[in-house]
């Protein structure tokens, strides 16, 4: 085996190479919980075996999860049974979920590939949270990365697309990106690891399979190490992309004004930094990002115009301030029990002796910043009931400022704070009846003010992370 990696051509065994890769990229910490995405194929079986082999030296707790896409009938059910039996043999807790992905894809208008990916990651993320904020380990390898880069290239992707599959994204880690498909299959053979074969991988009905079966073999004729070469290029692209993101974030911070960004300040940036700044603004608002919309937004910044970017968002540049404005929809009367909302989107923090000591899911920020967030956006768990709602504002809502003890209607407060009129009906708040406990962008009321001198538990609504 060649065992070349994205970063080093030194011949070593897969287990040694993955161990070194994990250390170099700091993918694991002592005591981590790790949820392995287990399909039953050679890649994920090898990943489970590798992590199981090193779990004692890293003191990690392993779990595994299998998502049945409901595409291949009995074959898919066979894969599910195989994964469960494998985990039973290793003594690894196993989770499974089955969905009819083709039917859901037809209803949503997505491709089966994209729908399956979305549902699979949603399942993995839910299980990772349920077991206490585990890292999710997927079995992507260097050939997967090469195929992803090529596919993104055909679509005219920018640097982020040419950077390929990230080694780490949030709580997701990919310890096998240092290995090729052939090396992983050889590792399975050497260690007598049984695995299943997904028959759809043998067909050219899916985009990735066409690249794998038709394009990659031709490229390997030109360069037998094409996967490793693309891997090295993707590292350079990712470093460049991260640097440009870093510079654009500095410019966004300098251009920040109340409820938006100064168009005049942003238009002083170099063209590439301006494009990255617009992209980052759209991404923060979970709005669609593409080259055409970015160009239109930059033009709107010069003319005080507006651009409908889709996904229920409009970018407004009125009065020289760039804002993301949610469009009016049937869901504008959003209302949800806060306890249900927090299970999906929030963070639960326990405070002891004035310091956070248990955070689920984990936040990649300092303890000091967490304390600041709690003081601004933390709501004590003990004042929430099943009747506490997260919703839009309603007539009669009142808010008591915890600094001055003054109570005002939410309507009057938003007006006094000069929150743009088009944003007022989109602001989220948490309320017991008409008594408001928290307002997005403003923080907690007197009734919900955190007291970090007392031990207790708080809910941190993730919208508050914008204040970190």
C-alpha positions as CSV (number, residue, x, y, z in Angstrom):
1,X,0.0,0.0,0.0
2,X,1.2,3.5,-0.8
3,X,-0.6,5.1,2.2
4,X,0.0,8.6,0.9
5,X,-2.0,11.2,2.7
6,X,-3.2,14.7,1.8
7,X,-0.2,16.0,3.6
8,X,2.6,13.4,3.6
9,X,3.8,10.7,1.3
10,X,5.5,8.5,4.0
11,X,4.4,4.9,3.6
12,X,2.7,3.7,6.8
13,X,-0.2,1.4,7.8
14,X,-3.8,2.7,7.9
15,X,-4.1,2.5,11.6
16,X,-0.9,4.4,12.2
17,X,-1.7,7.0,9.6
18,X,-5.2,7.6,10.9
19,X,-3.9,7.9,14.5
20,X,-1.3,10.5,13.3
21,X,-3.9,12.3,11.3
22,X,-6.2,12.5,14.3
23,X,-3.4,13.9,16.4
24,X,-2.2,16.4,13.8
25,X,-5.6,17.8,13.1
26,X,-6.7,17.5,16.8
27,X,-9.9,15.7,15.8
28,X,-10.3,13.9,19.2
29,X,-9.8,15.0,22.8
30,X,-9.4,12.7,25.8
31,X,-12.8,11.6,27.0
32,X,-14.7,12.4,23.8
33,X,-17.9,10.7,22.9
34,X,-17.9,9.7,19.2
35,X,-20.9,8.7,17.1
36,X,-19.8,6.8,14.0
37,X,-22.0,7.1,10.9
38,X,-22.2,3.4,10.0
39,X,-23.5,2.4,6.6
40,X,-22.1,-1.1,6.7
41,X,-19.8,-0.5,3.7
42,X,-16.0,-1.0,3.8
43,X,-15.3,2.6,4.6
44,X,-17.5,2.9,7.7
45,X,-16.7,-0.6,8.9
46,X,-13.0,0.3,8.7
47,X,-13.6,3.6,10.5
48,X,-15.5,1.8,13.3
49,X,-12.7,-0.8,13.6
50,X,-10.0,1.9,13.7
51,X,-11.8,4.0,16.4
52,X,-12.6,0.8,18.4
53,X,-8.9,-0.1,18.3
54,X,-7.7,3.3,19.7
55,X,-10.6,4.0,22.0
56,X,-8.7,3.1,25.2
57,X,-5.6,5.2,24.4
58,X,-7.9,8.2,23.7
59,X,-10.4,7.3,26.4
60,X,-13.3,7.8,24.0
61,X,-16.8,6.3,24.2
62,X,-18.1,5.0,20.9
63,X,-21.6,4.9,19.5
64,X,-22.8,4.0,16.0
65,X,-25.8,5.1,14.0
66,X,-27.3,3.7,10.8
67,X,-29.7,5.5,8.5
68,X,-31.9,3.3,6.3
69,X,-32.9,5.4,3.2
70,X,-35.7,3.0,2.2
71,X,-34.3,2.8,-1.4
72,X,-33.1,-0.7,-1.9
73,X,-35.8,-2.8,-0.2
74,X,-34.5,-6.0,1.4
75,X,-30.9,-5.1,0.6
76,X,-31.2,-1.9,2.7
77,X,-32.8,-4.0,5.6
78,X,-29.9,-6.4,5.3
79,X,-27.5,-3.6,5.7
80,X,-29.3,-2.4,8.8
81,X,-29.2,-5.9,10.3
82,X,-25.5,-6.2,9.5
83,X,-24.7,-2.9,11.2
84,X,-26.7,-3.9,14.3
85,X,-25.0,-7.3,14.5
86,X,-21.5,-5.7,14.1
87,X,-22.1,-3.2,16.9
88,X,-23.5,-6.0,19.1
89,X,-20.3,-7.9,18.5
90,X,-18.2,-4.9,19.5
91,X,-20.4,-4.0,22.4
92,X,-21.1,-0.5,20.9
93,X,-24.5,1.2,21.4
94,X,-26.4,1.3,18.1
95,X,-29.1,3.7,16.8
96,X,-31.1,3.3,13.7
97,X,-33.8,5.2,11.7
98,X,-35.6,4.4,8.5
99,X,-37.2,6.9,6.1
100,X,-38.8,6.6,2.7
101,X,-36.3,9.0,1.1
102,X,-37.7,8.7,-2.5
103,X,-41.2,9.7,-1.4
104,X,-39.9,12.6,0.7
105,X,-37.7,13.8,-2.1
106,X,-40.7,13.9,-4.5
107,X,-42.6,16.0,-2.1
108,X,-39.8,18.4,-1.4
109,X,-38.6,18.7,-5.0
110,X,-35.0,17.6,-4.0
111,X,-32.9,15.0,-5.7
112,X,-32.9,11.7,-3.9
113,X,-29.2,12.2,-3.2
114,X,-29.6,15.6,-1.6
115,X,-32.7,14.6,0.3
116,X,-31.0,11.5,1.7
117,X,-28.0,13.5,2.8
118,X,-30.2,16.1,4.5
119,X,-32.2,13.5,6.4
120,X,-29.2,11.4,7.3
121,X,-27.3,14.4,8.8
122,X,-30.4,15.5,10.6
123,X,-30.7,12.0,12.2
124,X,-27.0,12.0,13.1
125,X,-27.2,15.4,14.7
126,X,-30.2,14.5,16.8
127,X,-28.6,11.3,18.1
128,X,-25.4,13.2,18.8
129,X,-27.3,15.7,20.9
130,X,-29.3,13.1,22.7
131,X,-26.2,11.2,23.9
132,X,-24.7,14.4,25.3
133,X,-23.1,16.3,22.5
134,X,-21.0,13.6,20.8
135,X,-18.7,14.2,17.8
136,X,-20.0,12.6,14.6
137,X,-17.3,10.6,12.7
138,X,-18.0,10.0,9.0
139,X,-16.0,7.7,6.7
140,X,-15.2,10.0,3.8
141,X,-11.7,9.3,2.3
142,X,-9.4,11.0,-0.1
143,X,-11.1,9.6,-3.2
144,X,-14.4,10.9,-2.0
145,X,-12.7,14.3,-1.6
146,X,-11.4,14.1,-5.2
147,X,-14.8,13.3,-6.6
148,X,-16.4,16.1,-4.6
149,X,-13.8,18.6,-5.9
150,X,-14.4,17.5,-9.5
151,X,-18.1,17.7,-9.2
152,X,-17.9,21.2,-7.7
153,X,-15.5,22.2,-10.5
154,X,-18.1,21.2,-13.1
155,X,-20.6,23.4,-11.4
156,X,-18.4,26.5,-11.4
157,X,-17.7,26.5,-7.6
158,X,-15.6,29.0,-5.8
159,X,-12.7,28.4,-3.5
160,X,-15.0,26.7,-0.8
161,X,-16.2,24.2,-3.4
162,X,-12.6,23.5,-4.6
163,X,-11.6,23.0,-1.0
164,X,-13.5,19.7,-1.1
165,X,-14.7,17.9,2.0
166,X,-13.6,19.6,5.3
167,X,-11.7,17.6,7.8
168,X,-13.8,19.1,10.5
169,X,-17.2,20.9,10.3
170,X,-18.7,21.8,13.6
171,X,-19.0,18.6,15.5
172,X,-18.4,16.4,12.4
173,X,-14.9,14.9,12.0
174,X,-13.5,12.8,9.1
175,X,-10.6,10.7,10.3
176,X,-10.2,8.7,7.0
177,X,-9.6,11.7,4.7
178,X,-5.9,10.7,4.9
179,X,-6.6,7.3,3.2
180,X,-7.5,6.2,-0.3
181,X,-10.4,3.8,-1.1
182,X,-7.9,1.1,-2.1
183,X,-6.0,1.4,1.2
184,X,-9.3,1.1,3.2
185,X,-10.4,-2.0,1.3
186,X,-6.9,-3.5,1.9
187,X,-7.2,-2.7,5.6
188,X,-10.6,-4.5,5.7
189,X,-9.0,-7.5,3.9
190,X,-6.0,-7.6,6.2
191,X,-8.2,-7.5,9.4
192,X,-10.8,-9.9,8.0
193,X,-13.5,-7.2,8.3
194,X,-16.8,-8.3,6.7
195,X,-18.8,-5.5,5.1
196,X,-21.8,-5.1,2.8
197,X,-22.0,-3.6,-0.8
198,X,-24.5,-1.0,-1.7
199,X,-25.7,-2.0,-5.2
200,X,-26.5,1.6,-6.1
201,X,-22.7,2.2,-5.9
202,X,-22.3,-0.1,-8.9
203,X,-24.7,1.9,-11.1
204,X,-24.0,5.1,-13.0
205,X,-27.4,6.5,-12.2
206,X,-25.9,8.9,-9.6
207,X,-23.6,11.8,-10.3
208,X,-20.8,10.7,-7.9
209,X,-20.8,7.2,-9.4
210,X,-20.3,8.6,-12.9
211,X,-17.2,10.5,-11.7
212,X,-16.0,7.4,-9.8
213,X,-16.5,4.9,-12.6
214,X,-15.9,7.0,-15.8
215,X,-13.9,10.1,-15.0
216,X,-11.5,9.1,-12.2
217,X,-10.1,6.1,-14.1
218,X,-9.1,8.3,-17.1
219,X,-7.5,10.9,-14.7
220,X,-5.5,8.0,-13.1
221,X,-4.2,7.1,-16.5
222,X,-2.7,10.6,-16.7
223,X,-1.6,10.7,-13.0
224,X,-1.9,7.5,-10.9
225,X,-1.8,9.8,-7.8
226,X,-4.5,12.1,-8.9
227,X,-6.5,11.7,-5.7
228,X,-3.6,12.8,-3.6
229,X,-2.8,15.6,-6.0
230,X,-6.4,16.9,-5.8
231,X,-6.2,16.5,-2.0
232,X,-3.1,18.8,-1.8
233,X,-4.8,21.4,-4.0
234,X,-7.9,21.3,-1.9
235,X,-5.8,22.0,1.2
236,X,-4.4,25.1,-0.5
237,X,-8.0,26.2,-1.6
238,X,-9.3,25.7,1.9
239,X,-6.5,27.8,3.5
240,X,-7.0,30.5,1.0
241,X,-10.8,30.4,1.5
242,X,-10.4,30.6,5.3
243,X,-8.0,33.6,5.0
244,X,-10.4,35.5,2.8
245,X,-13.3,34.7,5.2
246,X,-11.2,36.0,8.1
247,X,-10.4,39.3,6.3
248,X,-14.0,39.7,5.2
249,X,-15.3,39.1,8.8
250,X,-12.9,42.0,9.9
251,X,-14.4,44.2,7.3
252,X,-18.0,43.3,8.3
253,X,-17.2,44.1,11.9
254,X,-15.9,47.5,10.8
255,X,-19.0,48.1,8.7
256,X,-21.5,47.0,11.3
257,X,-24.2,49.5,12.2
258,X,-27.5,49.1,14.0
259,X,-29.5,46.3,12.3
260,X,-27.2,46.1,9.3
261,X,-24.0,47.0,7.6
262,X,-22.8,50.3,6.0
263,X,-22.9,50.0,2.2
264,X,-20.4,52.9,1.9
265,X,-17.9,51.2,4.2
266,X,-18.2,47.8,2.4
267,X,-17.8,49.2,-1.0
268,X,-14.4,50.4,0.0
269,X,-13.2,46.8,0.2
270,X,-11.2,45.0,-2.5
271,X,-13.7,43.2,-4.9
272,X,-12.9,39.7,-3.7
273,X,-13.3,40.8,0.0
274,X,-16.6,42.5,-0.9
275,X,-17.9,39.3,-2.5
276,X,-16.9,37.3,0.5
277,X,-18.5,39.8,2.9
278,X,-21.8,39.6,1.0
279,X,-21.5,35.8,1.0
280,X,-21.0,35.7,4.7
281,X,-23.9,38.0,5.4
282,X,-26.2,35.7,3.4
283,X,-24.9,32.6,5.1
284,X,-25.5,34.0,8.5
285,X,-29.1,34.6,7.6
286,X,-29.4,31.1,6.1
287,X,-30.2,32.8,2.8
288,X,-29.3,31.2,-0.6
289,X,-25.8,32.2,-1.9
290,X,-24.8,32.2,-5.5
291,X,-22.7,34.3,-7.9
292,X,-25.5,36.0,-9.6
293,X,-27.2,37.2,-6.4
294,X,-23.9,38.4,-5.0
295,X,-23.3,40.6,-8.1
296,X,-26.9,41.9,-7.9
297,X,-26.5,42.8,-4.2
298,X,-23.2,44.6,-4.8
299,X,-25.0,46.7,-7.5
300,X,-27.9,47.3,-5.1
301,X,-25.4,48.6,-2.5
302,X,-24.5,51.3,-5.0
303,X,-28.1,52.3,-5.9
304,X,-29.9,51.8,-2.6
305,X,-31.8,49.0,-4.2
306,X,-33.1,45.6,-3.1
307,X,-32.7,42.0,-4.3
308,X,-34.9,39.0,-3.7
309,X,-32.4,36.2,-3.1
310,X,-35.0,33.5,-2.6
311,X,-35.6,31.3,0.4
312,X,-37.9,33.8,1.9
313,X,-35.3,36.6,2.1
314,X,-34.8,40.0,0.5
315,X,-31.6,42.0,0.8
316,X,-32.4,45.7,1.2
317,X,-29.9,48.5,0.8
318,X,-32.2,51.4,1.7
319,X,-30.6,54.5,3.3
320,X,-27.2,53.0,2.6
321,X,-27.6,50.2,5.1
322,X,-27.5,46.5,3.9
323,X,-30.1,44.4,5.8
324,X,-31.5,40.9,5.3
325,X,-35.3,41.2,5.5
326,X,-37.4,38.0,5.8
327,X,-40.4,38.2,3.4
328,X,-43.9,37.9,4.6
329,X,-45.1,34.3,4.5
330,X,-47.9,32.2,6.0
331,X,-45.5,31.2,8.8
332,X,-45.1,34.8,10.0
333,X,-47.3,34.0,13.0
334,X,-44.6,31.5,14.1
335,X,-45.4,30.1,17.5
336,X,-43.8,27.1,19.3
337,X,-43.6,25.8,22.9
338,X,-40.1,26.9,24.1
339,X,-39.4,23.5,25.6
340,X,-39.8,21.9,22.1
341,X,-37.8,24.6,20.4
342,X,-34.9,24.3,22.8
343,X,-34.7,20.5,22.3
344,X,-34.1,21.2,18.6
345,X,-32.2,24.5,18.5
346,X,-31.1,25.7,21.9
347,X,-28.3,25.1,24.4
348,X,-28.7,24.0,28.0
349,X,-26.1,25.3,30.5
350,X,-25.7,24.4,34.1
351,X,-24.0,27.0,36.4
352,X,-22.1,26.1,39.5
353,X,-20.1,28.5,41.7
354,X,-20.7,31.2,39.1
355,X,-19.2,29.2,36.3
356,X,-20.7,27.1,33.5
357,X,-19.8,23.4,34.1
358,X,-22.1,21.5,31.8
359,X,-23.1,22.7,28.3
360,X,-25.2,20.7,25.9
361,X,-24.4,20.9,23.0
362,X,-20.9,22.2,23.5
363,X,-20.1,25.8,22.5
364,X,-16.7,26.6,21.0
365,X,-16.3,29.8,23.0
366,X,-14.6,30.8,26.2
367,X,-16.2,30.5,29.7
368,X,-16.1,34.3,30.0
369,X,-18.1,34.7,26.8
370,X,-20.6,32.1,27.9
371,X,-21.2,34.0,31.1
372,X,-21.7,37.2,29.1
373,X,-24.2,35.3,26.9
374,X,-26.1,34.0,29.9
375,X,-26.4,37.5,31.4
376,X,-27.7,38.8,28.1
377,X,-29.7,35.8,26.6
378,X,-29.9,33.1,29.3
379,X,-33.4,32.2,30.5
380,X,-33.6,30.3,33.8
381,X,-35.2,26.9,33.2
382,X,-37.2,27.0,36.4
383,X,-39.4,29.9,35.1
384,X,-40.3,28.1,31.9
385,X,-43.5,26.0,31.6
386,X,-45.3,24.1,28.9
387,X,-47.2,27.3,28.2
388,X,-44.0,29.4,27.6
389,X,-43.8,30.2,23.9
390,X,-41.3,31.4,21.4
391,X,-43.2,33.5,18.8
392,X,-43.5,36.9,17.1
393,X,-44.8,40.0,18.9
394,X,-48.5,40.4,19.6
395,X,-50.7,43.3,20.6
396,X,-50.5,43.8,24.4
397,X,-47.0,42.3,24.9
398,X,-44.9,44.0,27.6
399,X,-41.2,44.0,28.4
400,X,-39.6,45.1,31.7
401,X,-36.0,46.4,31.4
402,X,-33.9,44.6,34.1
403,X,-31.6,47.6,34.4
404,X,-34.2,50.3,35.0
405,X,-37.2,48.3,36.0
406,X,-39.3,50.2,33.5
407,X,-42.1,48.3,31.8
408,X,-43.2,49.2,28.2
409,X,-45.2,47.6,25.4
410,X,-43.0,45.7,23.0
411,X,-44.4,47.9,20.2
412,X,-43.1,51.1,21.9
413,X,-39.8,49.5,22.8
414,X,-39.0,48.5,19.2
415,X,-39.9,51.9,18.0
416,X,-37.7,53.7,20.6
417,X,-34.8,51.4,19.7
418,X,-35.2,52.5,16.1
419,X,-35.5,48.9,14.9
420,X,-36.3,49.1,11.2
421,X,-40.0,48.9,10.6
422,X,-39.6,46.1,8.1
423,X,-37.9,44.0,10.8
424,X,-40.2,44.5,13.7
425,X,-42.7,41.8,12.8
426,X,-39.9,39.3,12.3
427,X,-38.3,39.6,15.7
428,X,-38.6,36.5,17.9
429,X,-39.4,36.7,21.6
430,X,-40.1,34.3,24.5
431,X,-43.2,35.0,26.6
432,X,-45.4,33.7,29.4
433,X,-48.7,35.0,28.2
434,X,-48.2,38.7,27.4
435,X,-45.2,39.0,29.7
436,X,-42.1,38.9,27.5
437,X,-39.0,37.2,29.0
438,X,-36.6,37.7,26.1
439,X,-36.4,39.6,22.8
440,X,-34.1,38.7,20.0
441,X,-31.3,41.3,19.8
442,X,-32.4,42.9,23.0
443,X,-31.9,40.2,25.6
444,X,-33.7,39.1,28.8
445,X,-36.3,41.0,30.8
446,X,-36.3,41.7,34.6
447,X,-38.3,38.5,35.1
448,X,-35.7,36.3,33.4
449,X,-32.5,38.0,34.4
450,X,-29.7,35.5,35.1
451,X,-28.2,35.4,38.6
452,X,-24.9,33.7,38.3
453,X,-24.3,33.9,42.1
454,X,-26.8,31.1,42.4
455,X,-26.4,27.5,41.1
456,X,-28.9,26.8,38.4
457,X,-29.8,25.8,34.8
458,X,-30.4,28.1,31.9
459,X,-31.6,27.8,28.3
460,X,-29.5,29.8,25.9
461,X,-31.5,30.5,22.7
462,X,-29.0,30.0,19.9
463,X,-30.0,33.4,18.4
464,X,-28.1,34.8,21.3
465,X,-24.8,33.4,19.9
466,X,-24.7,36.4,17.6
467,X,-23.7,38.3,20.7
468,X,-20.7,36.1,21.4
